[in-house]
Amino acid sequence: MKSPNERFEAWWRGENEGLPLMYVVAAEENAPRVPRPDTPEAFWTDADYLIARTRAEIAGRRYLADAYPSVASDLGPGSLALYLGSEPRFAWDTVWYDKSIADLENHPPLAFDPENRWWKMHYALVGKMKESLGGNCLVDMPDIIENIDIYAAMRGTEEALYDLMDDPELVEERISQIDDAYFHYYDAFRNLIAEPDGTQSYTCFHIRGVGRVAKIQCDFSAMLSPAQFRRFVLPSLEKQTRRLDHSLYHLDGKDAIRHVPAIMELERLDALQWTCGAGQPDGACPRWDVIYDQVTAAGKSLWIQLYDGGVEDWIAGAERLMNRYGKNRMYFIFPDMPSATAETLLTHAEKYWK
C-alpha cells in the first residue's frame, strides 16, 4: 500500500493509480469544543487557543482515505501585505489589510523586513504551534498570497486599477518586488514547518508533498482583461511555479475563467482548483467541463469539491467526472460527514472505483 506522500506525489504528476485521491473526514458527534476568545484578534493570534482548538478538532474527527490532520496558521488571506507594511483589521471570519501605499512612486521598495512586527509575531506563532503540535499533525504553510493580489491589498483595489492605466511600468516594478519578497518569507516558514523528510502541507486546500508546496492565485484577475493578465500576472506566476516543487492554481469565480488558457501555459504548474462561487453548483456540474477540458488537455491535475445534495449525489458526480477524465488526475474534496456516510462513500469507492 502506498504511503500518503506517494499517493500525493503520483497525483501531482497525474499518475495516481487505484482509487482517486479523496479527502474524507468523519466528524464525530459531541466532539469537544474550545471556547472562543473574547476578541477577533485573539481568535487569530492566541497560540494557546489555536493549539487547544486544533487538539479538540483532531480528537473529534477521523481522517479517512487521503485526508490527514493539519492546522492552519493564517493571519487572514494575504498576510504578506502585513509583512510589507499594512496594518490588520481583525474580524471573526477574516483579516482585512489597511491600505499602506499612498505614493506609488516614492514609496520605499517592497522588500523582506526581518524586523516587521507582524512578521515576527506570525513567525513566533507558527513556531509555537509546530513545537506543540508537531507529531500530531502537519502545521500548514500560511496563506501569505502573492503578485498583484498583495499590491491591490496594500494600494487599494480602485487605486490599483487606475495604476494599471496610468503607471503600468511602475506597477510591474512593484509586483516584481513582491515576487522577490514572497520567497524570503515562504522559505523562512518552510524551514520552520517542514517535516524531516521534507514533507509540507499548505493551508486550507489539503495539499501536501515533498519539497516546496503552495497554492497560487490571482483573485484580482476577475477585473483584468486577458491581455492585462498576461502582462501583469503571468510573469509572476511563471517565476513562482519555477521555484516551487508542487503548485496548485486557485481559480476563483466565473469572471476568472477567461484566464484559464493563459494559466495552462504555465509549464511547471501541476494542478488547478476551481471555486465555483456562492449560489453556483458544485464542481461536478457539467457546466464546468469547459475548465476541466482545458486543464486535462494541458496534462495537469484537478482538485474538485463535491458538496451539493447527499452522498449519492457526490458519488454520481465523481463517477461522471472519472468517466470523462479518468481517475489519475482527480482529487475529490468532500464535506465533513457522519461516520455512517463516510462508510457508505468509501465502501462504494472500494467496490466500484478501484
N, C-alpha and C positions, 0 to 999 in steps of 0.2 A: 504494500500500500504506500502511495506517495505521501511525503510529508507536506504540511501546509505550504512551505516555501516552494517545493517542487511543483505543486498544483498552480500556485500563482505565477511562478516563472513560466510555466507552459502556457498559461492564459495570456500573459504579456506577449509571448511570441506568436499567439494564435494557433497553438499546437496542443491544447488541452485534450486529453483523451478520457474515455469513460463518461461519468456524469459531468454535466456542465458545472462551472463554478457557481456556487449558490451561497448566499448569506441568509441563514435561517437561525432565528433566535426564539426560543420558547421562554416567554415571560411568565414566571410563576405567580400564582395568586398570593396575596398577603405578603408580598416582598417587603423587606424592611425599607423604611423611608427616613431620610435625614432632614430635619427641619431647615427651611430656607433661611439664609441670613437676613438681617434687618434691612440691608441696603443693596441696590443693584451692584454697586462697586464691589462689595464683599462677595456677592454671588459669583463674580468673575475673578476675583483676586485673592480670596481667602484660601490658602493652600490646605489648611486643616479641614475646612468644609469640603473642598473638592476631593480630597483623599477619602474622607468618610463617605461622601456620596458615591464615589467610584466603588468602594468596597461593598456598599449596600446594593448597588446595581449589579455587580458581578454575582453577589450571593443570590439575587433574585432572578437570575437568568441562566438558561442552558444554551451554550453555543454549539450549534449543530452544523452539519455539512462543512462548509468552508468558513463559517463565522469564527471569530476569535475575540477575546476580551481586549479592549483598548480604552484609553482615556484621552479625551480631547483636552487640550490645554490652551485654548484660544483666548485672545483678548479681542473678540469680535472678528469679523471677516475683513482682513486687511490691516493687520497691526503693523506692517511695515511703515504705514503712514505715521504711526506714533513714534517709531524709532527715528524717523527723518524730520520730526518737528511738530506734528499736530498734537492736539490735546484730545483726550477722550471724553465722551458723554455716555455714561453707563445707563443702559435700560435693562429691564429684566430679560428681554428677548434678543438683544443685540448690543453692540457698542458702536456709537457714531463717532466720527472724527471731525473735529473742527477744522475749518479752512486755515491754512498756515502760509500759503504763498500769495502775498498781496502784490508784490512787484516781481513779475516774471523775469525781467532782465537782470535785476540787481540782487535777487535772492541768492544766498550762498549755495554752493554746489550741494546736491543731494548725495551725501556720502556716508559711509559707515561711521557711526559715532559711538565708541565703546562706553562713553560716559552719559549717554542719554538716559534719563531716569526711568522711562518706561521700558527701555530695553533691559536695563539692569534688573528692574523689578520682575519682568517677564522671564528672563533667563533664570533668575533665582527661583521663581515659582515652578518652572518646568523641572529644574534640578531637584527641588524638594519632592515633587511628585515622582520623579524617577527613583530617587533614593527610597521612598516609602513604598512604592507600588511595583518596582521592578521585580520580575519573577512571578508576579501575579497577573500582569497584563502588559501589553505594549503601551508606551507613552507616545502618543501621536505627535508628528510634526505639526506645529501650529499653522493656522491658515493665514500666513503673512501676506499672500497675494502679490501681484506683480504689475509691470508695464503701465499702460495708461489708466488702468483702474486706480492705481495708487496716485498717479498725477491728478486725476479728477477729484479724488477724495481730499487731497491737500489744496488744490486750487479752487475747487467748486465746479459742479457739473456745467453750469451755464458759462462760466468763465473759460473752462477748458474747451468748450465747443467754439467759442469766439477765437480762442488762441489758435485753433487749427486753421482758421482762415487768415488771421492777422499776423501770426508769428510761427508758421509751421516749422521752420528750421530750428527755432529756439525750443519748441515743443519736442522735437526729435532729440535735441541735446539733453533735455531734462529726462526724457524716457531712457536714454542711454545711461544716464547717471543712476537711475532707479535700477536698471538691469544689473549694473555693476554692484550696487549696494545689496541687492537681493541675496546674492550668494555668500556675501560676508555673514549675513545673519542666518541664512539657511544652513551653512556649514557649521556655524557655531552650535546651533540647535542639534544638528545631526550628530555631531561629536558627543553631545550630551545624552541623546536618547537611543542611539543605535545599539542593538544587541551585539554581543561579542562576535557573532558570525556575520555581522553587517546588516542584519535584518532591520528594516524600518517600516513603520506604518504612517499613513497620512490621515489627518483628522477628518472625521465625518463621512468620508467616502469609502471606508472599509477596504482600503487597498494597502497592500504590503509587498515587500520584495527585498532582495539583497542589493544593497547599493543605494544611490540617491533616488528616492521615490517622491513624486509630487503630482498633485492636481494642478493644472494650469488653466488660465481662463482669460476672458476679456468681456465682462458684462457690459462695459461701455460700448461694445461693438453694436449693440442694438440701435445706437444713434449714429452709426457710421455707414457710409456707402462702401461697397466692395473695394473701390479704389482707395479710399481712406484707410480701410482695414489693412490693405496690402502695404500701404506706405508707413503707417504709424504703429501697427501692431505686429504684423507678421515677422518683421526682422527680430523683434524682441523674443517672440515665441521660438523662432529658429535658434537663437543663441541659447535659450533656456533648455530646449529639448536636447541640444548637443552636449550640455553639461550634466544632464540627468541620465540615470540608467533606465528608469521607467517613468513614463509620463502619461497622464490621463487628462484629456481636454474636457472641461466642464462647459457644455453648450447650454445656455440658459434662455429659454423662451423663443417664441416664434420669430421675433424680429432678428434673431441671431442666425437663423437657418441659412440666410443668403450667403453667409461666410463659410459654409462647410466646404465648398470647392477649394478655397484658399487654405483652410486648415488641413485638408487632406494632402496638401503639398508638403507638409512638414515630414520629411523623410524619417526622422527619429521619433516621431510621435507614435506611441504604442496603441492607444485606445481612446474612445470617446464616450462620455457620459452625457445623456440627454435629460434635461429638466424640462418637463412638459409645461409647467406653469399652472397657476391657480385656475380652476374651472375647466381644465383640459383633461382628456382621457389619459390613462397611464401609458407606460412605454410599450404595451402590447398592441396598441391601436394601429391598424394598417395605415392610417394617415401619416405615420412617422416613418414608413418604409422609405420615403424619399431621402431621409437622412441615412438610414441604415444601409441602403443600397450603395451610397457613395462611400461609406466607411468600410464596408466589407470589400468593395471593389478596390479600395486602396490598400487592402491587406492589413487592416487594423481591427482591433478587438472592440467589443461593445459591453457597456455597463448599463443595465436596463432595470428600472424599478417597475415592479408589478404590485398593484395595491387596490385596483378597482374590484368591487364585489367581494366574493369569498374565495376559499381555497380552490374550488372547482374552476372559477374564472382565472385564477393565477395559473393553474395547470394548463388550461386551454390556451391562454395567452403565450405561455412559454413554449408549448408544443407548436403553435403556429409559427413562432419565430425560429425555432430549431428546424422545422420543416423547410423554411425558406432560406435560412442562412447556415444551417449546421450547428453543431454544439461547440466546436473547438474554440470559438472566439467569444462565447457567451458567458456573461457574469450576471446572474439574476439576483436582484436585491428584493427581498420580501419584507413586509412589515412584521414587527414583533407579533407573536401569536401564541395562543394557548398550546400547551403540550400536545393535546389531542389533535389539534390542527396540524402541528408540525409533524406528528407521526403520520397523518394522512398524506401530507405532501411528500415526505421522504420515502414512505412505502411505495407510493406511485412512481416516484423517480427511480427507485431501485429496480422496480419491476419493468418499467417501460422505457427509461431513458439511458440505461447503462449500456 
